[in-house]
């Protein structure tokens, strides 16, 4: 008798889900690039080169995050599909949409600070601290997004 083995999970596969999965790798790479850029600048050196490197990593994250928002929030995107199939997740989707706005704004502020002229060592250290918090927020957002997708698309059976 063919069928699902006991304990086997079934994961639905849709175009919106596939687009989100493909974009997820890009987001992970952009986050890894930011993590590398957050290494403290060498002691005693002017922060200019470090700030340029950080700004570049943030600009890349900004581009990739904008695509992430489009793939998830755009018409026919992941959130529309989740809401159609699992309306019980509507409040979580609302929270993700708010987080997108907050994270995008924080990335924009960090880019502006990193590109601002005349940032000294103390200013660079303060920016690093704020950007470390942003990094943690993006990592947490990405992880919770995976949890949302799992809840929406993975059927572990047992309903019949």
Phi, psi and omega per residue, in radians:
X1 nan 2.141 3.119
X2 -1.533 2.732 3.119
X3 2.721 -2.858 -3.121
X4 -1.497 2.303 3.086
X5 -1.212 2.720 3.095
X6 -1.043 2.254 3.115
X7 1.478 -0.073 -3.128
X8 -1.385 2.345 3.130
X9 -1.619 2.610 3.067
X10 -2.007 2.213 3.107
X11 -1.980 2.139 3.085
X12 -1.153 2.629 3.095
X13 -2.256 2.117 -3.123
X14 -2.301 2.930 -3.139
X15 -1.135 -0.687 3.119
X16 -1.128 -0.720 3.118
X17 -1.157 -0.732 3.123
X18 -1.110 -0.703 3.102
X19 -1.098 -0.730 3.127
X20 -1.144 -0.707 3.119
X21 -1.107 -0.741 3.129
X22 -1.114 -0.692 -3.138
X23 -1.270 -0.473 -3.122
X24 -1.033 -0.688 3.113
X25 -1.136 -0.732 3.096
X26 -1.066 -0.724 3.125
X27 -1.140 -0.731 3.122
X28 -1.059 -0.728 3.134
X29 -1.155 -0.696 3.112
X30 -1.145 -0.660 3.087
X31 -1.140 -0.729 3.107
X32 -1.101 -0.668 3.087
X33 -1.114 -0.686 3.085
X34 -1.150 -0.724 3.127
X35 -1.022 -0.759 3.106
X36 -1.111 -0.723 -3.114
X37 -1.187 -0.368 -3.119
X38 -1.403 -0.093 3.045
X39 -1.004 2.379 -3.053
X40 -1.099 2.579 3.096
X41 -1.162 2.683 3.105
X42 -0.981 2.449 -3.122
X43 -1.043 2.376 3.064
X44 1.463 -0.139 3.126
X45 -1.596 2.653 3.048
X46 -1.136 2.528 -3.042
X47 -1.391 0.033 -3.025
X48 -0.963 -0.905 -3.113
X49 -1.143 -0.687 3.121
X50 -1.111 -0.750 3.134
X51 -1.109 -0.681 3.089
X52 -1.087 -0.772 3.132
X53 -1.106 -0.782 3.118
X54 -1.090 -0.792 3.141
X55 -1.053 -0.718 3.111
X56 -1.086 -0.750 3.115
X57 -1.143 -0.695 3.109
X58 -1.163 -0.700 3.115
X59 -1.118 -0.682 3.084
X60 -1.135 -0.791 3.091
X61 -1.037 -0.706 3.135
X62 -1.035 -0.785 3.121
X63 -1.121 -0.825 -3.105
X64 -1.180 -0.669 3.132
X65 -1.155 -0.632 3.088
X66 -1.087 -0.680 3.073
X67 -1.164 -0.718 3.088
X68 -0.977 -0.799 3.139
X69 -1.101 -0.750 -3.141
X70 -1.105 -0.757 -3.116
X71 -1.158 -0.618 -3.103
X72 -1.534 -0.726 -3.029
X73 -1.696 -0.312 -3.068
X74 -1.099 2.847 3.117
X75 -0.991 2.241 -3.119
X76 1.304 0.188 -3.109
X77 -1.420 -2.990 -3.048
X78 -1.017 -0.785 -3.093
X79 -1.167 -0.677 3.068
X80 -1.037 -0.757 -3.117
X81 -1.165 -0.749 3.110
X82 -1.079 -0.780 -3.135
X83 -1.110 -0.610 3.115
X84 -1.170 -0.725 -3.058
X85 -1.591 -0.470 -3.073
X86 -2.438 1.219 -3.081
X87 -1.035 -0.327 3.121
X88 -1.105 -0.269 -3.106
X89 -1.637 0.192 -3.055
X90 -1.024 -0.730 -3.132
X91 -1.154 -0.647 3.095
X92 -1.175 -0.670 3.095
X93 -1.085 -0.738 3.104
X94 -1.033 -0.731 3.127
X95 -1.122 -0.709 3.108
X96 -1.104 -0.697 3.115
X97 -1.091 -0.726 3.086
X98 -1.128 -0.732 3.112
X99 -1.063 -0.675 3.112
X100 -0.996 -0.784 3.140
X101 -1.103 -0.820 -3.108
X102 -1.117 -0.785 -3.119
X103 -1.166 -0.771 3.121
X104 -1.043 -0.726 3.120
X105 -1.132 -0.725 3.139
X106 -1.140 -0.676 3.082
X107 -1.097 -0.795 3.129
X108 -1.042 -0.754 3.104
X109 -1.102 -0.741 -3.128
X110 -1.133 -0.687 3.085
X111 -1.077 -0.830 -3.138
X112 -1.036 -0.743 3.125
X113 -1.156 -0.725 -3.120
X114 -1.187 -0.535 -3.127
X115 -1.579 -0.118 -3.113
X116 -1.186 2.429 3.123
X117 -1.253 2.623 3.003
X118 1.355 0.375 3.106
X119 -1.290 2.177 -3.141
X120 -1.649 -3.068 -3.113
X121 -1.035 -0.752 3.135
X122 -1.157 -0.695 3.105
X123 -1.150 -0.674 3.113
X124 -1.143 -0.700 3.134
X125 -1.156 -0.705 3.100
X126 -1.130 -0.720 3.092
X127 -1.107 -0.720 3.110
X128 -1.041 -0.773 3.129
X129 -1.060 -0.807 3.129
X130 -1.127 -0.666 -3.110
X131 -1.272 -0.528 3.026
X132 -1.095 -0.687 3.082
X133 -1.150 -0.712 3.075
X134 -1.063 -0.797 3.110
X135 -0.957 -0.846 3.137
X136 -1.074 -0.695 3.125
X137 -1.101 -0.736 -3.125
X138 -1.190 -0.732 3.112
X139 -1.077 -0.792 3.139
X140 -1.111 -0.728 3.116
X141 -1.057 -0.793 -3.125
X142 -1.110 -0.713 -3.137
X143 -1.177 -0.771 3.126
X144 -1.159 -0.545 3.055
X145 -1.101 -0.698 3.078
X146 -1.095 -0.724 3.103
X147 -1.077 -0.714 3.121
X148 -1.084 -0.827 -3.135
X149 -1.085 -0.732 3.116
X150 -1.034 -0.829 -3.122
X151 -1.110 -0.622 -3.082
X152 -1.396 -0.556 -2.956
X153 -2.018 -0.317 -3.068
X154 -1.696 2.135 3.130
X155 -1.815 2.014 3.133
X156 -1.643 0.181 3.057
X157 1.363 -2.976 3.072
X158 1.625 -0.052 -3.096
X159 -1.465 -0.145 3.106
X160 -2.069 nan nan
